[in-house]
Amino acid sequence: MTLQQADLPEPSADARAASEALTQVIAAEIAARGGWMSFARYMELALYAPGLGYYSGGSHKFGGHQTGGDFLTAPELTPLYGQALARQVAQILAASSPLVMEAGAGSGRLAADLLLALDALGCAPEHYRILELSGELRARQQATLSERAPQFAGRVEWLDELPERFSGCLIGNEVLDAMPTHGLRWNEEAQPEVFERGVSVEQGRLAIAERPATAALLAAAKAMPVTAPYRGEISLAARAWVSELARRLERGAMLLIDYGLPRHELYHPQRDGGTLRCHYRHRVHEDPFWFPGLSDITSHVDFTAVAEAGFDAGLDVLGYTTQANFLINCGIGELLGPEVGDGGTATGLRARGAVNVLISPNEMGELFKVIALGRGVPEPLLGFARSDRVHAL
C-alpha cells in the first residue's frame, strides 16, 4: 500500500463488502473474456455496474466534508453558479426551444438553481429533462427539486435514454470526465506502435496488463501529438456521446463544462503517465483498483476531440473558454452584488469565498473549461463574448 492509500479513510464494513462483490463481478467477466478486459470496460463497471458501481451503489457522492461526500461540484458551492449559467441558457432558449436537458444532474442542485434563475429572468423552460443512469441519484434529485423548487416539479422529467430529436439547451456539468477511457502506452519501438493498458487478475488481485491496441484505438492514437515513450488516455466514449447528441440536436446548443485541456496541452510530455485520478472523501489518489466501486474515477477531457466530434456531426463550435472567463462574461460579479457580497456579513463572506473558488486560477477558474456546440444559434454567445479560446483547440 502506498503512503497516499494509507492516508485514505478506512471504508466501512458494508462498503468493503460491496466493493468485494463488485470485484468478484469484474474478475468473473475478465475470466469470461479470456483473462483481459479494456480499462474502459473496467471503468464502466467500477462506476456504473447495477447496484454496485460508484454512481449506482447508493453511496453519498456530492457535497462537502460535513455531508460525507467525495467531492464538491460548482453547483454545490453557491446558487450564483446556476444564476450566472442561466443567463447563457436563456440566450440559447430564445434562439431555439423552451427545453433544458441536463446530463448527469448530480444532487439536483443545478437543476433547482437553473429553474429558479430562468424563472426570475422571465424564461422558465416548459420542460426540464434529466438524463440520469443512477436510480439513487434520481431519488436524490427528486428530493432536492421538491425542497428547493417545488413549483416546477411538473416540468421535470427523467429520461432513460437520449431522445430521438430535441431542440433547446443541453447542459453537461462534469459529465465527460467520468466517461470510460482507454489507457494507452506509446512504444519507442516501431512494432507494435501502441499498447492498450487493460486489466487482468494476477495472484487474486486486479492488475494492469497490456496488449497491442485495436485498429480503432491505433487510429485515434496516431492523431495524438505524442512523443514515445508515453502513457495516457483516450476516451472514445466521450467522442461517441458528443457525436450522438449532435446528431439528435435540431436547433440549440450544448454547454459542456469540465476539467480538461486542448489536445496539444493534454498530451504534453509533462503529462506522461496520463491524467487518470480517483476521488474518495475529498482526497485524490491514483489507484483505480483500491476498493473498486468506492472511488470516483476521472480523466481530463480532450476538448479538441469534443470540438471535432461536434463539428464532424454538423454542429458549429460556438465558443470555448475557461470557467472563470465564462462566469465573468455571464455577470457573476454583478450577481454577487453589494447586498450579497458585503464582506461584513457571514452570507457575504460565504458568497465571495464561493465565487473566488469558481473563478480563481488556483482553484476551478482555469482548470475547468466551457465549450458550446450548436446548430442554428446566432453568435456571439454571452459566455464567450470576451476571451474566447476556440483558436486554441
FENWOLIN-V863794 format. One record per backbone hydrogen bond with DSSP energy under -0.5 kcal/mol. NH is the residue of the N-H (numbers start at 0). CO is the residue of the C=O. If there is no record, write none. Layout:
# FENWOLIN-V863794
nh->NH co->CO
nh->NH co->CO
This chain:
# FENWOLIN-V863794
nh->5 co->1
nh->6 co->2
nh->7 co->4
nh->15 co->11
nh->16 co->12
nh->17 co->13
nh->18 co->14
nh->19 co->15
nh->20 co->16
nh->21 co->17
nh->22 co->18
nh->23 co->19
nh->24 co->20
nh->25 co->21
nh->26 co->22
nh->27 co->23
nh->28 co->24
nh->29 co->25
nh->30 co->26
nh->31 co->27
nh->32 co->28
nh->33 co->30
nh->34 co->29
nh->35 co->29
nh->36 co->198
nh->38 co->196
nh->41 co->37
nh->42 co->38
nh->43 co->39
nh->44 co->40
nh->45 co->41
nh->46 co->42
nh->47 co->43
nh->48 co->44
nh->50 co->55
nh->51 co->48
nh->52 co->48
nh->53 co->45
nh->54 co->46
nh->55 co->52
nh->56 co->52
nh->60 co->58
nh->62 co->70
nh->66 co->63
nh->67 co->63
nh->67 co->64
nh->68 co->63
nh->69 co->60
nh->70 co->60
nh->72 co->70
nh->75 co->72
nh->76 co->72
nh->76 co->73
nh->77 co->73
nh->80 co->77
nh->81 co->77
nh->82 co->78
nh->83 co->79
nh->84 co->80
nh->85 co->81
nh->86 co->82
nh->86 co->83
nh->87 co->83
nh->87 co->84
nh->88 co->84
nh->89 co->85
nh->90 co->86
nh->91 co->87
nh->92 co->88
nh->93 co->89
nh->94 co->90
nh->94 co->91
nh->95 co->91
nh->95 co->92
nh->98 co->96
nh->99 co->126
nh->100 co->168
nh->101 co->128
nh->102 co->170
nh->103 co->101
nh->103 co->130
nh->107 co->104
nh->111 co->107
nh->112 co->108
nh->113 co->109
nh->114 co->110
nh->115 co->111
nh->116 co->112
nh->117 co->113
nh->118 co->114
nh->119 co->115
nh->120 co->116
nh->121 co->118
nh->122 co->117
nh->125 co->97
nh->126 co->97
nh->127 co->154
nh->128 co->99
nh->129 co->156
nh->130 co->101
nh->131 co->129
nh->131 co->158
nh->134 co->132
nh->137 co->133
nh->138 co->134
nh->139 co->135
nh->140 co->136
nh->141 co->137
nh->142 co->138
nh->143 co->139
nh->144 co->140
nh->145 co->141
nh->146 co->142
nh->147 co->143
nh->148 co->144
nh->151 co->148
nh->152 co->149
nh->154 co->151
nh->155 co->151
nh->155 co->152
nh->156 co->127
nh->158 co->129
nh->165 co->247
nh->167 co->250
nh->168 co->98
nh->169 co->252
nh->170 co->100
nh->171 co->254
nh->172 co->102
nh->173 co->171
nh->173 co->256
nh->177 co->174
nh->178 co->175
nh->181 co->233
nh->182 co->196
nh->183 co->231
nh->184 co->194
nh->185 co->229
nh->186 co->192
nh->194 co->184
nh->195 co->210
nh->196 co->182
nh->196 co->194
nh->197 co->195
nh->197 co->208
nh->198 co->36
nh->199 co->206
nh->201 co->199
nh->201 co->204
nh->204 co->201
nh->206 co->199
nh->208 co->197
nh->210 co->195
nh->212 co->193
nh->217 co->213
nh->218 co->214
nh->219 co->215
nh->220 co->216
nh->221 co->217
nh->222 co->218
nh->222 co->219
nh->223 co->220
nh->225 co->223
nh->227 co->225
nh->228 co->185
nh->229 co->185
nh->231 co->183
nh->233 co->181
nh->235 co->233
nh->236 co->179
nh->238 co->234
nh->239 co->235
nh->240 co->236
nh->241 co->237
nh->242 co->238
nh->243 co->239
nh->244 co->240
nh->245 co->241
nh->246 co->242
nh->247 co->243
nh->248 co->244
nh->249 co->165
nh->249 co->247
nh->250 co->165
nh->251 co->374
nh->252 co->167
nh->253 co->372
nh->254 co->169
nh->255 co->253
nh->255 co->370
nh->256 co->171
nh->256 co->254
nh->257 co->368
nh->259 co->366
nh->260 co->300
nh->264 co->261
nh->265 co->261
nh->266 co->262
nh->267 co->264
nh->270 co->267
nh->271 co->268
nh->272 co->230
nh->273 co->230
nh->273 co->270
nh->276 co->297
nh->277 co->284
nh->278 co->295
nh->279 co->282
nh->281 co->69
nh->282 co->279
nh->284 co->277
nh->287 co->285
nh->289 co->286
nh->290 co->288
nh->291 co->288
nh->293 co->290
nh->295 co->278
nh->297 co->276
nh->298 co->176
nh->300 co->258
nh->302 co->260
nh->302 co->300
nh->303 co->260
nh->305 co->301
nh->306 co->302
nh->307 co->303
nh->308 co->304
nh->309 co->305
nh->310 co->306
nh->311 co->307
nh->312 co->308
nh->313 co->310
nh->314 co->309
nh->315 co->373
nh->317 co->315
nh->317 co->371
nh->318 co->371
nh->320 co->369
nh->322 co->364
nh->322 co->367
nh->323 co->364
nh->325 co->321
nh->326 co->322
nh->327 co->323
nh->328 co->324
nh->329 co->325
nh->330 co->327
nh->331 co->326
nh->334 co->330
nh->335 co->331
nh->336 co->332
nh->339 co->335
nh->340 co->335
nh->340 co->336
nh->341 co->337
nh->344 co->341
nh->348 co->344
nh->349 co->345
nh->350 co->346
nh->351 co->347
nh->352 co->348
nh->353 co->349
nh->354 co->350
nh->355 co->351
nh->356 co->352
nh->357 co->353
nh->358 co->354
nh->359 co->355
nh->362 co->359
nh->363 co->356
nh->364 co->359
nh->365 co->359
nh->367 co->363
nh->368 co->257
nh->369 co->320
nh->370 co->255
nh->371 co->318
nh->372 co->253
nh->373 co->315
nh->374 co->251
nh->377 co->375
nh->383 co->380
nh->384 co->381
nh->388 co->319
nh->391 co->388
nh->392 co->389
